[in-house]
Amino acid sequence: MRWKIDHHGHDPRQIDLVAILALLIVIIAACRFYNNQPNNTSKTAFIEPSQSVRW
C-alpha cells in the first residue's frame, strides 16, 4: 500500500505508527520505573539512645 497524502485527514497508518511509538515509550518508562532500586537507607531499624523499649 502506498502512503496517501490527504489534506482532509490523517492516514490510519500514521495514527497506528504514533500509537505504537507511544506504547513503546510507556513500556520503556514502566520498565525503568520498576527496575530502579532506590538508594535510600532505612533508618527505622535503629533505636535512638533516648528511647526506652520494653520487651
PyMOL Python script that loads the backbone (N, CA, C, O; Angstrom):
from pymol import cmd

cmd.read_pdbstr("""\
ATOM      1  N   MET A   1       0.831  -1.178   0.000  1.00  0.00           N
ATOM      2  CA  MET A   1       0.000   0.000   0.000  1.00  0.00           C
ATOM      3  C   MET A   1       0.878   1.245   0.000  1.00  0.00           C
ATOM      4  O   MET A   1       1.872   1.336   0.721  1.00  0.00           O
ATOM      5  N   ARG A   2       0.482   2.189  -0.824  1.00  0.00           N
ATOM      6  CA  ARG A   2       1.220   3.444  -0.883  1.00  0.00           C
ATOM      7  C   ARG A   2       0.698   4.399   0.177  1.00  0.00           C
ATOM      8  O   ARG A   2      -0.458   4.327   0.594  1.00  0.00           O
ATOM      9  N   TRP A   3       1.584   5.301   0.603  1.00  0.00           N
ATOM     10  CA  TRP A   3       1.164   6.363   1.517  1.00  0.00           C
ATOM     11  C   TRP A   3       0.299   7.341   0.735  1.00  0.00           C
ATOM     12  O   TRP A   3       0.682   7.812  -0.336  1.00  0.00           O
ATOM     13  N   LYS A   4      -0.841   7.631   1.272  1.00  0.00           N
ATOM     14  CA  LYS A   4      -1.744   8.568   0.615  1.00  0.00           C
ATOM     15  C   LYS A   4      -1.636   9.925   1.300  1.00  0.00           C
ATOM     16  O   LYS A   4      -1.792  10.033   2.516  1.00  0.00           O
ATOM     17  N   ILE A   5      -1.374  10.928   0.529  1.00  0.00           N
ATOM     18  CA  ILE A   5      -1.313  12.274   1.075  1.00  0.00           C
ATOM     19  C   ILE A   5      -2.698  12.882   0.928  1.00  0.00           C
ATOM     20  O   ILE A   5      -3.135  13.218  -0.173  1.00  0.00           O
ATOM     21  N   ASP A   6      -3.373  13.017   2.050  1.00  0.00           N
ATOM     22  CA  ASP A   6      -4.724  13.536   2.045  1.00  0.00           C
ATOM     23  C   ASP A   6      -4.759  14.780   2.919  1.00  0.00           C
ATOM     24  O   ASP A   6      -4.341  14.741   4.076  1.00  0.00           O
ATOM     25  N   HIS A   7      -5.241  15.850   2.387  1.00  0.00           N
ATOM     26  CA  HIS A   7      -5.277  17.099   3.138  1.00  0.00           C
ATOM     27  C   HIS A   7      -6.501  17.193   4.042  1.00  0.00           C
ATOM     28  O   HIS A   7      -6.638  18.157   4.795  1.00  0.00           O
ATOM     29  N   HIS A   8      -7.387  16.209   3.978  1.00  0.00           N
ATOM     30  CA  HIS A   8      -8.619  16.247   4.759  1.00  0.00           C
ATOM     31  C   HIS A   8      -8.510  15.482   6.072  1.00  0.00           C
ATOM     32  O   HIS A   8      -9.385  15.613   6.928  1.00  0.00           O
ATOM     33  N   GLY A   9      -7.481  14.703   6.246  1.00  0.00           N
ATOM     34  CA  GLY A   9      -7.345  13.932   7.476  1.00  0.00           C
ATOM     35  C   GLY A   9      -6.036  13.182   7.488  1.00  0.00           C
ATOM     36  O   GLY A   9      -5.199  13.351   6.601  1.00  0.00           O
ATOM     37  N   HIS A  10      -5.865  12.352   8.499  1.00  0.00           N
ATOM     38  CA  HIS A  10      -4.628  11.580   8.643  1.00  0.00           C
ATOM     39  C   HIS A  10      -4.821  10.188   8.082  1.00  0.00           C
ATOM     40  O   HIS A  10      -5.922   9.637   8.097  1.00  0.00           O
ATOM     41  N   ASP A  11      -3.737   9.635   7.592  1.00  0.00           N
ATOM     42  CA  ASP A  11      -3.735   8.253   7.146  1.00  0.00           C
ATOM     43  C   ASP A  11      -3.821   7.368   8.388  1.00  0.00           C
ATOM     44  O   ASP A  11      -3.104   7.626   9.355  1.00  0.00           O
ATOM     45  N   PRO A  12      -4.661   6.341   8.403  1.00  0.00           N
ATOM     46  CA  PRO A  12      -4.763   5.475   9.586  1.00  0.00           C
ATOM     47  C   PRO A  12      -3.439   4.830   9.975  1.00  0.00           C
ATOM     48  O   PRO A  12      -3.214   4.534  11.149  1.00  0.00           O
ATOM     49  N   ARG A  13      -2.564   4.610   9.001  1.00  0.00           N
ATOM     50  CA  ARG A  13      -1.256   4.019   9.327  1.00  0.00           C
ATOM     51  C   ARG A  13      -0.387   4.988  10.106  1.00  0.00           C
ATOM     52  O   ARG A  13       0.427   4.565  10.927  1.00  0.00           O
ATOM     53  N   GLN A  14      -0.546   6.280   9.862  1.00  0.00           N
ATOM     54  CA  GLN A  14       0.205   7.267  10.632  1.00  0.00           C
ATOM     55  C   GLN A  14      -0.259   7.259  12.084  1.00  0.00           C
ATOM     56  O   GLN A  14       0.554   7.352  13.004  1.00  0.00           O
ATOM     57  N   ILE A  15      -1.562   7.147  12.282  1.00  0.00           N
ATOM     58  CA  ILE A  15      -2.102   7.095  13.643  1.00  0.00           C
ATOM     59  C   ILE A  15      -1.627   5.813  14.345  1.00  0.00           C
ATOM     60  O   ILE A  15      -1.288   5.841  15.528  1.00  0.00           O
ATOM     61  N   ASP A  16      -1.604   4.695  13.614  1.00  0.00           N
ATOM     62  CA  ASP A  16      -1.104   3.442  14.189  1.00  0.00           C
ATOM     63  C   ASP A  16       0.368   3.569  14.566  1.00  0.00           C
ATOM     64  O   ASP A  16       0.783   3.089  15.621  1.00  0.00           O
ATOM     65  N   LEU A  17       1.153   4.206  13.715  1.00  0.00           N
ATOM     66  CA  LEU A  17       2.577   4.372  13.991  1.00  0.00           C
ATOM     67  C   LEU A  17       2.794   5.229  15.230  1.00  0.00           C
ATOM     68  O   LEU A  17       3.651   4.911  16.055  1.00  0.00           O
ATOM     69  N   VAL A  18       2.039   6.302  15.373  1.00  0.00           N
ATOM     70  CA  VAL A  18       2.158   7.158  16.556  1.00  0.00           C
ATOM     71  C   VAL A  18       1.730   6.389  17.803  1.00  0.00           C
ATOM     72  O   VAL A  18       2.352   6.521  18.857  1.00  0.00           O
ATOM     73  N   ALA A  19       0.670   5.585  17.690  1.00  0.00           N
ATOM     74  CA  ALA A  19       0.207   4.791  18.837  1.00  0.00           C
ATOM     75  C   ALA A  19       1.253   3.763  19.247  1.00  0.00           C
ATOM     76  O   ALA A  19       1.473   3.556  20.440  1.00  0.00           O
ATOM     77  N   ILE A  20       1.892   3.124  18.296  1.00  0.00           N
ATOM     78  CA  ILE A  20       2.935   2.139  18.609  1.00  0.00           C
ATOM     79  C   ILE A  20       4.120   2.818  19.287  1.00  0.00           C
ATOM     80  O   ILE A  20       4.664   2.285  20.255  1.00  0.00           O
ATOM     81  N   LEU A  21       4.524   3.979  18.796  1.00  0.00           N
ATOM     82  CA  LEU A  21       5.638   4.699  19.417  1.00  0.00           C
ATOM     83  C   LEU A  21       5.285   5.132  20.841  1.00  0.00           C
ATOM     84  O   LEU A  21       6.126   5.068  21.737  1.00  0.00           O
ATOM     85  N   ALA A  22       4.049   5.569  21.046  1.00  0.00           N
ATOM     86  CA  ALA A  22       3.625   5.968  22.396  1.00  0.00           C
ATOM     87  C   ALA A  22       3.624   4.772  23.335  1.00  0.00           C
ATOM     88  O   ALA A  22       4.052   4.889  24.483  1.00  0.00           O
ATOM     89  N   LEU A  23       3.148   3.618  22.861  1.00  0.00           N
ATOM     90  CA  LEU A  23       3.161   2.407  23.700  1.00  0.00           C
ATOM     91  C   LEU A  23       4.582   1.979  24.040  1.00  0.00           C
ATOM     92  O   LEU A  23       4.849   1.563  25.167  1.00  0.00           O
ATOM     93  N   LEU A  24       5.489   2.076  23.087  1.00  0.00           N
ATOM     94  CA  LEU A  24       6.886   1.729  23.360  1.00  0.00           C
ATOM     95  C   LEU A  24       7.481   2.650  24.418  1.00  0.00           C
ATOM     96  O   LEU A  24       8.209   2.195  25.300  1.00  0.00           O
ATOM     97  N   ILE A  25       7.180   3.923  24.337  1.00  0.00           N
ATOM     98  CA  ILE A  25       7.696   4.865  25.332  1.00  0.00           C
ATOM     99  C   ILE A  25       7.130   4.543  26.703  1.00  0.00           C
ATOM    100  O   ILE A  25       7.857   4.585  27.696  1.00  0.00           O
ATOM    101  N   VAL A  26       5.838   4.221  26.774  1.00  0.00           N
ATOM    102  CA  VAL A  26       5.215   3.878  28.055  1.00  0.00           C
ATOM    103  C   VAL A  26       5.818   2.601  28.620  1.00  0.00           C
ATOM    104  O   VAL A  26       6.086   2.529  29.820  1.00  0.00           O
ATOM    105  N   ILE A  27       6.036   1.595  27.786  1.00  0.00           N
ATOM    106  CA  ILE A  27       6.607   0.321  28.251  1.00  0.00           C
ATOM    107  C   ILE A  27       8.034   0.525  28.758  1.00  0.00           C
ATOM    108  O   ILE A  27       8.403  -0.014  29.801  1.00  0.00           O
ATOM    109  N   ILE A  28       8.830   1.291  28.035  1.00  0.00           N
ATOM    110  CA  ILE A  28      10.215   1.542  28.460  1.00  0.00           C
ATOM    111  C   ILE A  28      10.237   2.321  29.765  1.00  0.00           C
ATOM    112  O   ILE A  28      11.041   2.025  30.649  1.00  0.00           O
ATOM    113  N   ALA A  29       9.366   3.310  29.896  1.00  0.00           N
ATOM    114  CA  ALA A  29       9.311   4.092  31.133  1.00  0.00           C
ATOM    115  C   ALA A  29       8.874   3.227  32.308  1.00  0.00           C
ATOM    116  O   ALA A  29       9.408   3.370  33.408  1.00  0.00           O
ATOM    117  N   ALA A  30       7.917   2.337  32.098  1.00  0.00           N
ATOM    118  CA  ALA A  30       7.457   1.453  33.173  1.00  0.00           C
ATOM    119  C   ALA A  30       8.559   0.480  33.587  1.00  0.00           C
ATOM    120  O   ALA A  30       8.742   0.223  34.777  1.00  0.00           O
ATOM    121  N   CYS A  31       9.284  -0.057  32.627  1.00  0.00           N
ATOM    122  CA  CYS A  31      10.390  -0.972  32.952  1.00  0.00           C
ATOM    123  C   CYS A  31      11.474  -0.251  33.746  1.00  0.00           C
ATOM    124  O   CYS A  31      11.995  -0.796  34.720  1.00  0.00           O
ATOM    125  N   ARG A  32      11.810   0.946  33.345  1.00  0.00           N
ATOM    126  CA  ARG A  32      12.834   1.701  34.087  1.00  0.00           C
ATOM    127  C   ARG A  32      12.349   2.064  35.478  1.00  0.00           C
ATOM    128  O   ARG A  32      13.139   2.084  36.421  1.00  0.00           O
ATOM    129  N   PHE A  33      11.054   2.352  35.622  1.00  0.00           N
ATOM    130  CA  PHE A  33      10.500   2.711  36.925  1.00  0.00           C
ATOM    131  C   PHE A  33      10.519   1.512  37.870  1.00  0.00           C
ATOM    132  O   PHE A  33      10.912   1.645  39.029  1.00  0.00           O
ATOM    133  N   TYR A  34      10.100   0.348  37.386  1.00  0.00           N
ATOM    134  CA  TYR A  34      10.013  -0.827  38.255  1.00  0.00           C
ATOM    135  C   TYR A  34      11.364  -1.486  38.497  1.00  0.00           C
ATOM    136  O   TYR A  34      11.522  -2.190  39.494  1.00  0.00           O
ATOM    137  N   ASN A  35      12.336  -1.285  37.627  1.00  0.00           N
ATOM    138  CA  ASN A  35      13.660  -1.877  37.821  1.00  0.00           C
ATOM    139  C   ASN A  35      14.601  -0.961  38.586  1.00  0.00           C
ATOM    140  O   ASN A  35      15.705  -1.376  38.939  1.00  0.00           O
ATOM    141  N   ASN A  36      14.195   0.264  38.848  1.00  0.00           N
ATOM    142  CA  ASN A  36      15.028   1.215  39.560  1.00  0.00           C
ATOM    143  C   ASN A  36      15.027   0.865  41.051  1.00  0.00           C
ATOM    144  O   ASN A  36      13.970   0.833  41.680  1.00  0.00           O
ATOM    145  N   GLN A  37      16.202   0.606  41.611  1.00  0.00           N
ATOM    146  CA  GLN A  37      16.335   0.289  43.017  1.00  0.00           C
ATOM    147  C   GLN A  37      16.646   1.570  43.780  1.00  0.00           C
ATOM    148  O   GLN A  37      17.640   2.236  43.489  1.00  0.00           O
ATOM    149  N   PRO A  38      15.820   1.921  44.741  1.00  0.00           N
ATOM    150  CA  PRO A  38      16.103   3.153  45.497  1.00  0.00           C
ATOM    151  C   PRO A  38      17.361   2.993  46.351  1.00  0.00           C
ATOM    152  O   PRO A  38      17.632   1.917  46.884  1.00  0.00           O
ATOM    153  N   ASN A  39      18.107   4.059  46.468  1.00  0.00           N
ATOM    154  CA  ASN A  39      19.350   4.041  47.237  1.00  0.00           C
ATOM    155  C   ASN A  39      19.144   4.584  48.648  1.00  0.00           C
ATOM    156  O   ASN A  39      20.114   4.805  49.374  1.00  0.00           O
ATOM    157  N   ASN A  40      17.904   4.798  49.036  1.00  0.00           N
ATOM    158  CA  ASN A  40      17.641   5.340  50.363  1.00  0.00           C
ATOM    159  C   ASN A  40      17.862   4.255  51.418  1.00  0.00           C
ATOM    160  O   ASN A  40      17.353   3.141  51.296  1.00  0.00           O
ATOM    161  N   THR A  41      18.618   4.594  52.436  1.00  0.00           N
ATOM    162  CA  THR A  41      18.809   3.648  53.524  1.00  0.00           C
ATOM    163  C   THR A  41      17.730   3.882  54.567  1.00  0.00           C
ATOM    164  O   THR A  41      17.417   5.020  54.915  1.00  0.00           O
ATOM    165  N   SER A  42      17.185   2.817  55.043  1.00  0.00           N
ATOM    166  CA  SER A  42      16.114   2.927  56.027  1.00  0.00           C
ATOM    167  C   SER A  42      16.723   3.125  57.407  1.00  0.00           C
ATOM    168  O   SER A  42      17.568   2.340  57.837  1.00  0.00           O
ATOM    169  N   LYS A  43      16.296   4.167  58.092  1.00  0.00           N
ATOM    170  CA  LYS A  43      16.819   4.459  59.418  1.00  0.00           C
ATOM    171  C   LYS A  43      15.835   4.044  60.502  1.00  0.00           C
ATOM    172  O   LYS A  43      16.050   4.334  61.678  1.00  0.00           O
ATOM    173  N   THR A  44      14.761   3.369  60.117  1.00  0.00           N
ATOM    174  CA  THR A  44      13.761   2.986  61.103  1.00  0.00           C
ATOM    175  C   THR A  44      14.185   1.768  61.917  1.00  0.00           C
ATOM    176  O   THR A  44      13.566   1.475  62.940  1.00  0.00           O
ATOM    177  N   ALA A  45      15.216   1.054  61.492  1.00  0.00           N
ATOM    178  CA  ALA A  45      15.640  -0.134  62.211  1.00  0.00           C
ATOM    179  C   ALA A  45      16.515   0.214  63.415  1.00  0.00           C
ATOM    180  O   ALA A  45      16.718  -0.630  64.287  1.00  0.00           O
ATOM    181  N   PHE A  46      17.025   1.419  63.478  1.00  0.00           N
ATOM    182  CA  PHE A  46      17.894   1.810  64.569  1.00  0.00           C
ATOM    183  C   PHE A  46      17.078   2.413  65.707  1.00  0.00           C
ATOM    184  O   PHE A  46      16.111   3.137  65.469  1.00  0.00           O
ATOM    185  N   ILE A  47      17.461   2.119  66.919  1.00  0.00           N
ATOM    186  CA  ILE A  47      16.782   2.657  68.099  1.00  0.00           C
ATOM    187  C   ILE A  47      17.610   3.809  68.638  1.00  0.00           C
ATOM    188  O   ILE A  47      18.811   3.670  68.869  1.00  0.00           O
ATOM    189  N   GLU A  48      16.979   4.912  68.830  1.00  0.00           N
ATOM    190  CA  GLU A  48      17.658   6.074  69.384  1.00  0.00           C
ATOM    191  C   GLU A  48      18.025   5.794  70.836  1.00  0.00           C
ATOM    192  O   GLU A  48      17.271   5.110  71.528  1.00  0.00           O
ATOM    193  N   PRO A  49      19.151   6.296  71.319  1.00  0.00           N
ATOM    194  CA  PRO A  49      19.533   6.068  72.706  1.00  0.00           C
ATOM    195  C   PRO A  49      18.540   6.683  73.706  1.00  0.00           C
ATOM    196  O   PRO A  49      18.462   6.241  74.852  1.00  0.00           O
ATOM    197  N   SER A  50      17.796   7.683  73.280  1.00  0.00           N
ATOM    198  CA  SER A  50      16.866   8.310  74.211  1.00  0.00           C
ATOM    199  C   SER A  50      15.565   7.522  74.344  1.00  0.00           C
ATOM    200  O   SER A  50      14.752   7.808  75.223  1.00  0.00           O
ATOM    201  N   GLN A  51      15.370   6.553  73.494  1.00  0.00           N
ATOM    202  CA  GLN A  51      14.142   5.765  73.545  1.00  0.00           C
ATOM    203  C   GLN A  51      14.302   4.606  74.522  1.00  0.00           C
ATOM    204  O   GLN A  51      15.398   4.071  74.686  1.00  0.00           O
ATOM    205  N   SER A  52      13.226   4.229  75.156  1.00  0.00           N
ATOM    206  CA  SER A  52      13.258   3.048  76.002  1.00  0.00           C
ATOM    207  C   SER A  52      12.288   2.022  75.410  1.00  0.00           C
ATOM    208  O   SER A  52      11.159   2.350  75.046  1.00  0.00           O
ATOM    209  N   VAL A  53      12.749   0.790  75.325  1.00  0.00           N
ATOM    210  CA  VAL A  53      11.951  -0.270  74.726  1.00  0.00           C
ATOM    211  C   VAL A  53      11.734  -1.354  75.764  1.00  0.00           C
ATOM    212  O   VAL A  53      12.686  -1.814  76.394  1.00  0.00           O
ATOM    213  N   ARG A  54      10.505  -1.758  75.943  1.00  0.00           N
ATOM    214  CA  ARG A  54      10.192  -2.875  76.850  1.00  0.00           C
ATOM    215  C   ARG A  54       9.819  -4.091  76.038  1.00  0.00           C
ATOM    216  O   ARG A  54       8.977  -4.021  75.143  1.00  0.00           O
ATOM    217  N   TRP A  55      10.434  -5.183  76.347  1.00  0.00           N
ATOM    218  CA  TRP A  55      10.147  -6.411  75.634  1.00  0.00           C
ATOM    219  C   TRP A  55       9.167  -7.237  76.396  1.00  0.00           C
ATOM    220  O   TRP A  55       8.797  -8.323  75.951  1.00  0.00           O
TER     221      TRP A  55
END
""", "prot")
cmd.dss("prot")
cmd.show_as("cartoon", "prot")
cmd.util.cbc("prot")
cmd.orient("prot")
